[in-house]
Each structure stands twice: as structure tokens, then as C-alpha cells.
Amino acid sequence: MSDKHVSQKTKSQAKRPAPGPEGIDAVTLVGGLIARAKRAQKIVDRYDQAGTDLLVAAAGWAIMEPSRNRALAELAVAATGLGNVADKIEKNHRKTLGLLRDLKGAKSVGIIAEHEESGIIEIARPVGVVAAITPSTNPGATPANKIINALKGRNAIILAPSPKGWTTCAKLLEFVHAEFDKLGAPRDLVQLLPAPVTKATTQELMRQADLVVATGSQANIRAAYASGTPAFGVGAGNVASIVDRSADLARAARQIAKSKTFDNATSCSSENSLVLHDQIHDAMLDALSQNGGVHLNTAERESLQAVFFPQGKLSPELIAKDAPTIAAKAGLEGERFRSARFLMVSEDGFGPTHPFSGEKLAPVLAIYRAKDFAEAVGIVERIYAYQGAGHSVGLHTRDEVQATELGLRLAVSRVIVNQAHCVATGGSFDNGLPFSLSMGCGTWGRNSFSDNMNYRHYLNITRISRVIPERVPETADIFRDYFRRIGAPSGKPRSGAA
């Protein structure tokens, strides 16, 4: 369904001002929500695994039921102006289905593991009340993902969406609560900050909650980590992909085009730069052109840069717009632009003076040229030194050794090999990564974790430790290699424990 077919009813819903409390300070407002959430969480704290999994299924069906999915996708595009309806429908369905697959059979209540050798028993416990910060780019799929993961751990959750995403989140909660009613589950398990969502209420929610899970702008991520509450926040995207001379070019071009154009590149996992081996540079550009890419000449590139990066900063008006819209804004005319799926610009620099080297959140690709694989890796390092460190890198190759080289050298948490990057990074049915819309970037990206955010991040684990037979090593065994290197000590090392 194209965006121009979004119903007038949906548009009016998107524009309708939501009711908000007046004259209530942020501390009192948030305190009331937290109190209700805690009461609801105490109820589900007594749920067994079967009852918990019914909650998870209820929240999943709230977004996956086809008519609701479509309503949420239409409302998201109408309210935010970002992405397109058809791809949001696919994203809502695929990401939620994949998450439910990951959670099916996973233990999150009571004893979840027993380790006979170590004498350790692990017991899953709720974290309590989760504050979920969610972005306008995915106002349906990301909140749903966080809700489902939180419920899997028997937690309550309160959403703090971007202002543009509020109406979509509110509609999602309406659907979730309708499903909860069928189970007799407390509605206050899933709540939403009232509109208008402000910086003050969001920060107060983060302060009063038991855990913060934040996805969105780096300002929000920094605020989450500075809130004084334990937090998981994700780093900035700016994915680069290397296309090696050994790659299947036709396959790589199809995958890159799919990834770069999906939902008008709203994903932080969409490629922003391609580094092409010199030997296949021209052939790969031809393959990309056959998949809807348009390579701009120098004058066209300058026209695009002027409107895409006014005063050197990314234009919010062009984020997540389709390629023809962006081209028209830049004054680029002709059939090649009217039918373009994505735009390509040649680049050879890095940093603020070369803005195409950064994240673009639109179907625009920077193209770099490398004489060999080693230079390609160096180019990616320079891109990530500017923006995107810790996230992910793509690789198209027939040489599997190259993937290991990237994993050992680059500051990335994921190496995505021969796949459509934005589809694969957040989990796919044909790879082993957990389904998620929030990718940790490790300390490289100033994050506290480097996993795909999943239900384990929403759990406390209590460990029972029992006595086991002693395992006391010989001191000489522990230091054997060290002493071989530096020489044996003058005295005889003590054996066993002190």
C-alpha cells in the first residue's frame, strides 16, 4: 500500500492533539504511573511460565493481527512522515514473528538453568518497571519489541516515545490492552507517558524506573546513561559494507539495494557507505544501477549536498524520504531520477567536511574505492572513527577468511556476511542473531553491551551456590608458561591453596 493511499481517518488520528495533564509536575505525574506499574508488576510476578508466555503472545498478536498491523503502519507514516507503509507492515510482522520464535520455549520464570559441575542454579527474576525510550523511525515495531521482551521477564513497562511517534504508540497500547482484557491481565503492565511527551517527563521516568532501555537519538542515549538508573542504550549507526573482488556482484547488488531502500532507510542498519574493490568498482556500479541505483556526477553531487546537508548538517526534511523526492528537492530532473530507488555519490574523504561519510538515514549511498582488501578495511576504520563505531560492518565476498579478519580488527559488534544488512543485523530467519530493533555497540559506541538487545537484558538472575568438591590448582601449573618465559623463581612455589 503506497503512502498516498493512507486513509483520511488515519491522517486525522495522526494530527489530533492528545490529551495531556495540566498543572501536574513531572515528579508527581511519573510517580503515579510508576505506582500503578508496580502494582501491576506484583500481580504478574506470581505468574508461572505458561501464564507469562500468554502475555507475550497477547502483546505479539496486538501488532501482528493484519488489520491492526496495517493501521499502525499507516498511522506511523501519517504521523512521522518517515518511511513507507508497505515496508512498515513487513517490519512489524517479520520482526515480531522472529522475536516470538526466539522466545518460544525460552525459560524466563523460576529455575532457568542448573549447572551440576559448578553447583550453580540460576533463577530468573523481574527487573521491575522498565522505562522504554523509542524513536520516531520505528514507532510501532520498536515499542512492540520492548514490550514483548519486558513481559517475557514479568516486568511492567512505560513507553516514552518521540513526540511524532506518540499517536502510533497510543494505538499500539490500545491493541495490547484489548488483548490483555481477554486474559484478565492488568492493563497497567504497559503504559505510555501522556502527551505532550517532554524532556522533563522522559528524564523523570528514566530516574524513577528500575531499568532504562533506550533506542533513538544519541542525546536520549546519553541521558539514559546519565539518569542514575541502570540502562541499556544503543550507539549511532553509520554502516559501511565492503564488496570484495571475489563477491557475487549481482547477488550483492540485489541485497544492498533491498537493504538501502527498505522503509526508506529508516533503519540504523542500512548501509551508508560501500567500499568497492578497485577491480570490480565499475562492474559493481553497473550492478547497482540495474537494481535502481543512480550514480551522480560531480555537479549533481554538489546539488544534492547543498540541500541534504544545509550548513553541514543533515536536513530533517529529507530523512527517510524516497529517492525521487530527495532528487527533486535537489533540482535533479529527468527520468533516471524519477525512477531511482537510491542515489549514489563517489566519496574519498571522511569527517564533517565530507558529510556523505556520515549517517544519512535516507536512500543515499557514499561509494569509496579501494585497491585491495587491506585498504578497504582502512577506509572503514576511518569512516567509523568519524561515526558509527561499534555497530556493524557488511561484507560481500567468497573469501570467508576476510570475515574473521574484520572481526579481529574492526571496532564492530557484528560482521554481516553476504546478507542484506538492515534485514540481517537485527536478526533474520536465516542467521543466528536474536531478533531485535536495538543493537548494542559496546564500549566502541559508548554502550554498556554489544549484543542485540533481547529478553535476557530484562531479567535479574539469582544464583544459588552449593558446595562442590574442591578444585585447588597447583601453583606451578598456573605459572608454568610464565616461568618458562622469565625463568624459575629462586624459591620453590607453594603448592595448593594458602
Secondary structure by P-SEA (a helix, b strand, c coil): cccccccaaaaaaaaccccccccccaaaaaaaaaaaaaaaaaaaccccaaaaaaaaaaaaaaccaaaaaaaaaaaaaaacccccaaaaaaaaaaaaaaaaaaaccccccccccccccccbbbbbbbccbbbbbbccccccaaaaaaaaaaaaabbbbbbbccccaaaaaaaaaaaaaaaaaaacccccccccccccccaaaaaaaaaaccbbbbcccaaaaaaaaaccccbbbbbbbbbbbbbccccaaaaaaaaaaaaaacccccccccccbbbbcccaaaaaaaaaaaabbbbbcaaaaaaaaaccccccccccccccccaaaaaaaacccccccccccbbbbbbccccccccccccccccbbbbbbbccaaaaaaaaaaaaaacccccccccccccaaaaaaaaaccccccccccccccccccccccccccccccccccccccccccccccccccbbbbbbbbbcccccccccccaaaaaaaccccccccccccc
